Amino acid sequence: MRGARMSVVDGEESRVDFAGIDALLSRSAGYSVAAECLRVQSAAEALDPSLRTANKVTLAPKAWSWYTGAIGEIAVGKILAALGPAWFVRHAVPIGAGTKDVDHLVIGPGGIFAINTKHHAGASIWIGDHVLKVNRTNTGHLRDAIRDSGDVARRLVAKTGFAVPVIPVLAMFDPGSIKDGRVDVARPVVVLNARQLVAWLLNRPRQFSDTELSLIRFVAEEPETWHVDARAADTLRVMQRFDRLSRLVGTPAKPVTRRGPGTAAPSPSHRPVRATSRRTRTSSTSGRSRGRSTKRSTAATFGDLVKLWVAIGFILAAIAVAAAFINQPCTSPTACALLPLYRALAPLFGLASMAAIGAGALATLLWIVRRIAR
């Protein structure tokens, strides 16, 4: 490890913390959530050793959201690597004296960005002026993104001495769809598919001069800008352990809560305490499964509706033929013998027509209501 170099600033010696700079640079994307996943999984395995065998690991339900969150942040970290050397990119940047961090800090010609990764695989994302919904469920994602950008901006301003606007970004990894319903033109939080992130950053207009950008990058590289002790965590060891865990876990279905020695049955109202990158996450596999089952259910309901109306059509056609027969003069002894029976049943034919049409209308209305509710 390199030693600290001494420099002179305004007549006073200033120590450059090379070790801290290296520690900040080496922090891997997804470090914080990976560390928490390992902690939660380890605690669960201590209570239920059957979760781990020589060749397979079954994720504990409480570790699931942390696991999918780490997978999402690691993937977005790889995506951001395509920005190139002109961009300053750091991951899991520690903030303050606790365990809070910013998923990805990006600084370049197009501005400064506090990027928060959300892994809601296969989910429908809707953005309003004040809330972001995942599969129609409200989240705190917009609030969290604004808070992260504020944390970054305050620390950079304190070091540079000039205004440093930081843009909050929500990078949605592997969503099913994203619909932006905001009417506010300003849109303080940028929300986009993570796979479009690099193209969007590169197409941003230039925000800083070369001198300003150099100073901001210099300040952002200093570990004390962000945390009281950025070297405290062994990030490499954590990520190696998580990599081993992910190889053993693979991409399983969402785990079912299991009882182990000394554990109580879970409450039906249990929810993961944390989401994608420090908040509630939606698992990738369960999201895809829900999406596929919803499509199958919708298709079956629509198919049943079509079959019903075809059957109603046949009934109405048969009644129309019978009505036409009644109104025609009989041309044979058999027809003349059956004519009184047809005429006696004529009122029932009318009721059958109305009942068939009513059943079809009711089924159609219920189908529309289910579609709207979904």
Buried (B, 14 or more C-beta within 10 A) or exposed (E): EEEEEEEEEEEEEEEBBEBBBBBBEBBBBBBBBBBBBBEBBBEBBEBBEEBBEEEEBBBBBBBBBBBBBBBBBBBBBEBBEEBEEEBBBBBBBBBEEEEBBBBBBBBBBBBBBBBBBBBBBBBBBBBBEEBBBBBEEEBEBBBBBBBBBEBBBEBBBEBBEEEBEBBBBBBBBBBBEBEEEBEEEEEEBBBBBBBEBBEBBBEEEEBBEEEEBEBBBEBBBBBEBBBEEBBEBEBEEBBEBBEEBBEBBEEBEBBEEBEBEEEEEEEEEEEBEBBBBBBBBBBBBBBBBBBEEBEEEBEEBEEEBEEBBEEBEEBBEEBEEEBEEBEEEEEEEEEEEBBEEBEEEEEEBEEBBEEBBEBBEEBEEEBEEEEEEE
